[in-house]
């Protein structure tokens, strides 16, 4: 069912030919004016138009006609289905049921593109070299016309040559003028096409036909270069969809047959041979093999995986044959979700980008006004030559176009998002990148974030019961819990051959422990502070022994009944191998690290001390939120966590980052995710964000600097029309190519 809104249903289209920010502004302006249209989002790099539409007021065909009139291709992606929140897979948990294929199709799947043949959005044409595309052919035609006009001038006379240049200008200008007037009819008179049309027509009026023809040719060249540069950025995103193989070996009744990978359904079994790419997110049923997940997570070392373990679509089976049960449909697999994240993140615009958009709306009319003054004031006020100042005013129109400035931010953001996605660093938009670049403090959860999240019971200390009874009660209380400490206790009981007692009514006591009805009587597994201070069941000897264990850096829980403590269990969760290195890298970046944990102060101090970081211990979930808020007063703060109790702190921080193996709640709440579960990736994410913001500053400097120089030289008469258009298109291409450098940026490498 479509997503209903007050104004109608949410719809999406693929719009091709949008190679710069000005293109997006024109498309937005055209559709926003239509009745029944609201909440318009446009992503230039991923060529996506989404909006809320009341089809009774404006049918979808009218939206498509408005976009086509501007010279862009458009094809519907259909009605947007009800979506699940963007979360990364944590094993097979939460996998959709069979038939639940409500997520939108792969945005780059050619099956959803039913596009007109005369547009550049035809998938077949998209793969063609530039000279076979419509814009490329316009360059060739205008170039031949220009060369032919020069030939006529050389072989005949200047007068014949002048008419040849006029003809070349009119032929080359016709499609540009058509787009210009279409935009003007939709309330957008100040577009680059309109400025081009006025400049070229004005040049013909003042008898500068040769320059007019040259300007039209250079404008066509510039559009092709912009398209080539933009397509390079898009290709890096499309490459993600190519990671998933097109076919799969489906097993049915003991036999296998080749089917389309996109047709796989949840619950089906597929066979993956050594060297093959895994066709779907799934769970291993049979076989043990090294799985190379670098195409998905960027992790270069293959992971050995066996029965019961999850695997990602696009990963490479390196060693042995595997039988998998599909846990996610094609449109919901990891690759599709990463692509969707990058696509949707482009709509979450950075504050800098929003400012530049507002600035450009004022800037364009201002440039036209200044050009008009340049044309009128010198001849009227000082008796200067009209032809000279009309010429300079026309050049000023071309110089003033803000294409390079408008594309400077989204091009950098799109490249940074794509570069990060290839390395397992996911960020949900430009606003997150900008906030990450300003981070001065990072707060970490302990269990599962700084530590591996697989604690083991190291000590069993009976007090009023023997060890088997102690483990039997503890395992019964923790039965059904997925908390790492609970799993460790259950594993120790199983290893000792102890059967948990019958239990029911288990419930978590946030920040305190777990309670259940065990063998007809209440029992708890809780912190020493809870057992001693609140329940009064832990005596001084028990407190002394718990303290001694905590000083060894262990987590201690008390197993107790209503009137007495049965005993103590000590657990230890080792820090991740790269935790200390990750904290050091942050320190080198000038970022302070703090560990926030609900664990006891002594254990927290031991772990934080070994990692070289600050710590806050014995925190309830709301205490973590308060700590994050306090840190935020001194500057940007990032919170990194993976548990349900981390979600409030993740939402409170300037930037919330979820570890990739974390719970769905944490991943949904977070602004970013680390697929590889590396602590060092936090520093890498900050480096990438800072590099992106540096790239944006460079792009803005290039765009404004070039325009500033040529504005002055044009008014002074040093540069003419063809230099003006060359400066404009050149600046756009330069900032796009500069943004593409981020695709090769390695955030893991320290400066």
C-alpha positions, 0 to 999 in steps of 0.5 A, spaced: 500 500 500 502 506 498 504 511 504 499 516 505 500 523 507 495 529 508 496 531 501 496 524 497 501 518 496 509 518 495 512 517 488 518 517 485 522 518 478 528 517 475 530 523 472 536 523 467 540 529 465 541 532 471 548 534 472 549 540 476 545 543 482 542 548 477 539 542 474 536 540 480 533 547 482 530 547 475 526 541 476 524 542 483 521 549 481 517 546 475 514 541 479 513 545 486 508 549 482 504 544 480 497 543 485 497 537 489 505 537 489 509 537 496 515 535 500 519 535 493 526 531 494 531 531 489 538 527 489 542 530 483 548 524 483 543 519 484 538 522 479 532 521 484 526 525 484 521 524 490 515 528 492 508 527 495 502 527 490 495 528 490 493 524 483 486 527 483 489 535 482 495 533 478 496 526 475 503 523 475 503 524 467 503 532 468 509 531 473 513 527 467 511 532 462 513 538 466 520 535 467 520 533 460 519 540 457 525 542 461 529 537 457 530 532 462 528 524 461 524 522 466 521 515 468 517 513 474 519 508 479 512 507 481 508 508 488 513 508 494 511 502 498 511 502 505 518 502 507 522 499 513 526 503 517 534 503 514 537 498 519 543 494 517 542 486 518 544 483 525 545 476 523 538 473 520 534 476 526 528 481 523 529 478 516 522 479 512 517 473 511 517 470 505 513 475 500 514 481 504 518 485 498 515 492 499 522 495 499 523 499 493 527 496 487 534 497 486 535 504 484 539 502 478 536 496 476 534 497 469 528 493 469 525 499 472 527 504 467 522 505 461 525 511 458 524 514 452 529 513 446 530 520 445 533 521 452 539 520 455 536 516 460 535 510 456 540 505 459 542 503 453 544 510 451 547 511 458 552 506 457 554 509 450 561 513 449 559 521 449 559 522 442 553 517 441 549 521 446 544 526 444 549 532 448 555 529 445 552 529 438 550 536 439 557 538 441 559 535 434 554 538 430 555 545 433 563 544 432 562 542 425 557 548 424 563 552 427 568 549 423 564 550 417 563 557 418 570 559 419 571 555 412 566 559 409 569 565 411 576 563 409 574 561 402 569 566 400 568 573 404 567 576 411 560 577 409 558 570 407 562 567 413 558 572 418 551 569 415 555 562 416 556 564 423 549 566 424 546 560 422 551 556 426 549 560 432 541 559 431 542 552 430 546 550 436 542 555 440 535 552 438 535 547 443 538 551 449 533 557 448 527 552 448 529 549 455 530 556 457 523 559 455 520 552 458 523 554 465 521 561 464 514 559 463 514 555 469 516 561 473 524 560 473 527 566 468 534 566 471 537 560 468 543 558 465 540 557 459 536 563 459 543 567 460 546 563 454 540 565 450 540 572 451 548 573 451 548 569 444 542 573 441 545 579 444 552 578 440 548 577 434 545 584 435 551 587 436 554 583 430 559 579 434 556 572 430 563 569 430 563 569 438 556 567 438 557 561 435 563 559 439 560 561 445 554 556 443 559 551 442 563 551 448 557 551 452 555 544 449 562 542 450 561 544 458 554 540 458 558 534 456 564 535 460 559 536 466 555 529 464 561 525 464 564 528 471 557 527 474 557 520 471 563 518 474 561 519 481 554 515 479 558 509 476 561 508 483 554 508 486 552 503 481 558 499 482 555 497 488 549 494 485 553 490 480 556 486 486 550 482 487 551 476 482 545 476 476 544 468 477 543 463 483 543 456 484 537 454 487 536 448 490 529 444 490 528 437 492 535 435 492 537 438 485 539 445 483 537 450 477 540 456 475 535 462 477 535 470 477 538 472 484 533 478 484 527 472 484 530 469 490 525 469 496 526 468 504 526 461 506 529 458 499 536 454 499 541 456 494 548 453 493 554 457 493 560 454 490 568 456 491 569 463 488 562 465 487 559 471 489 553 470 494 547 472 491 543 473 497 543 475 505 542 468 508 544 463 513 549 458 512 546 451 513 551 446 511 559 447 510 564 452 513 568 456 508 572 463 508 568 468 506 571 475 503 566 480 505 571 486 503 566 488 497 560 489 502 564 492 508 571 493 506 574 488 511 580 485 507 581 479 511 576 473 509 572 471 515 571 463 516 564 462 517 560 455 518 553 453 520 548 458 523 552 464 521 550 470 517 553 472 510 552 478 506 549 478 499 555 480 494 561 477 499 565 472 495 565 464 498 573 463 498 574 456 499 568 451 500 561 449 497 556 452 502 548 451 502 545 457 505 538 459 507 535 466 504 533 470 510 532 477 506 529 478 499 533 481 493 530 488 494 532 488 502 539 485 502 545 489 505 547 491 498 540 494 496 540 497 503 547 501 502 545 503 496 538 506 498 542 509 504 547 513 499 541 515 495 536 517 501 542 521 504 543 525 499 537 528 500 539 530 507 542 536 505 548 539 509 547 546 512 552 549 508 548 546 502 542 549 504 545 556 505 548 556 498 542 554 495 538 560 498 544 564 496 544 562 489 536 564 489 538 572 490 545 571 486 542 570 479 537 576 479 543 580 482 548 578 477 542 580 471 541 587 475 549 588 475 549 586 468 544 591 466 547 596 469 554 595 466 550 595 459 546 602 461 550 606 466 557 608 462 553 609 455 547 614 458 552 617 464 558 618 460 557 617 453 561 611 452 560 606 446 553 602 446 556 596 443 562 595 447 558 596 454 553 591 451 558 586 449 561 586 456 554 586 460 553 580 456 559 577 458 558 578 465 551 574 464 555 568 462 560 569 468 555 570 473 552 563 472 552 560 479 552 552 476 559 551 479 557 554 486 551 550 487 554 543 485 560 544 489 557 541 496 552 536 493 558 533 489 563 533 495 557 530 499 555 524 494 563 522 493 564 522 500 558 518 502 560 513 496 567 512 498 565 511 505 560 506 503 565 502 500 569 501 506 564 500 511 563 507 513 555 509 512 553 516 514 546 518 513 547 525 509 550 531 508 548 534 515 551 528 518 558 529 515 558 536 517 557 535 524 562 529 524 567 534 521 566 538 528 566 533 533 571 534 539 569 528 543 567 521 542 563 517 548 563 510 547 559 504 550 563 499 553 560 492 552 560 490 544 563 497 542 570 497 546 569 490 548 568 484 543 561 483 546 563 476 548 564 475 555 566 469 559 565 467 566 571 466 569 569 465 577 564 462 580 564 464 587 558 460 592 556 463 598 550 460 601 549 455 595 554 450 591 556 451 584 551 447 581 545 450 584 548 457 583 549 456 576 542 453 575 538 459 578 543 464 574 541 460 568 534 460 569 533 467 571 537 469 564 533 464 560 531 467 553 535 473 554 540 475 548 544 480 553 552 478 552 552 477 560 546 472 560 549 468 554 556 467 557 552 465 564 548 460 560 554 457 556 558 456 563 552 452 565 551 448 559 559 447 559 558 444 567 553 440 565 548 444 569 540 444 567 537 451 568 531 450 573 524 451 570 523 459 570 517 464 568 516 471 568 523 474 566 524 481 566 530 486 565 531 491 571 535 497 567 541 498 570 540 493 575 539 486 573 534 481 571 528 478 575 524 471 574 520 466 578 525 460 578 522 454 581 516 457 584 520 463 588 523 469 586 530 470 584 535 475 581 541 476 577 544 483 579 549 488 580 553 488 587 550 495 588 543 493 587 544 486 591 547 490 597 544 497 597 537 496 595 535 488 596 540 488 602 542 481 601 549 481 600 553 482 607 560 485 608 564 478 606 560 478 599 562 485 598 569 484 599 570 478 595 566 482 589 570 488 590 577 484 589 574 481 583 572 488 580 579 490 581 581 485 576 577 488 571 572 483 571 564 484 571 561 481 577 554 479 578 550 477 584 545 471 584 540 471 590 533 469 592 529 474 597 533 473 603 540 471 601 545 471 596 547 464 593 553 466 590 557 471 585 559 470 578 565 474 575 565 475 567 570 478 563 569 481 556 576 483 553 577 489 549 577 489 542 584 488 539 584 495 535 581 499 541 587 502 544 589 504 537 583 507 535 583 511 542 590 513 540 588 515 533 582 519 536 587 523 540 592 524 534 586 528 531 585 532 537 579 528 539 577 526 547 575 519 548 570 517 554 567 511 556 560 511 558 558 504 562 553 501 567 558 497 569 562 498 576 567 503 577 573 499 578 572 494 572 570 501 568 577 504 571 581 498 569 579 497 562 579 505 561 586 505 564 588 500 559 586 503 553 588 510 555 581 514 556 577 517 560 570 513 563 564 514 567 561 508 570 555 505 574 550 509 569 543 508 567 541 509 560 538 516 562 545 518 566 548 516 559 543 521 556 545 526 561 553 525 560 552 526 553 548 533 553 553 535 558 559 534 553 555 537 548 555 544 551 563 544 550 562 542 543 560 536 538 560 530 541 559 523 537 556 517 541 558 510 539 554 504 541 550 497 539 545 496 545 538 497 546 540 501 552 544 506 547 539 508 543 537 514 547 544 517 548 545 515 540 539 520 539 541 525 543 549 526 541 551 531 535 552 524 531 550 517 533 554 511 531 552 504 531 557 498 530 554 494 525 553 488 529 549 492 534 541 491 535 536 494 530 534 499 535 541 502 535 542 502 528 535 505 526 536 511 531 544 512 529 546 517 524 551 513 522 554 505 522 560 502 522 559 495 518 566 492 520 566 493 528 572 496 528 574 502 533 579 505 529 573 506 524 571 511 528 577 515 527 576 514 519 569 516 519 572 523 522 577 523 517 573 522 511 568 527 514 573 532 515 576 531 508 569 532 505 568 539 508 575 541 506 573 539 499 567 543 499 571 549 502 576 548 496 570 547 491 567 554 494 573 557 493 574 555 486 567 557 484 567 564 487 575 565 486 574 564 478 568 568 478 571 574 482 577 574 477 573 574 471 568 579 473 573 584 474 577 582 467 570 582 463 568 589 466 575 592 464 574 589 457 580 584 458 576 578 457 570 576 452 564 572 451 568 565 449 572 566 455 566 568 460 563 561 458 569 557 458 570 560 465 563 558 467 563 551 464 571 550 466 569 552 474 563 547 474 568 541 471 573 543 476 569 543 482 566 536 480 573 533 478 575 536 485 570 532 488 571 526 485 578 526 488 574 523 495 572 517 491 580 515 492 581 518 499 583 512 504 580 515 511 584 509 514 591 512 512 593 517 518 596 524 515 
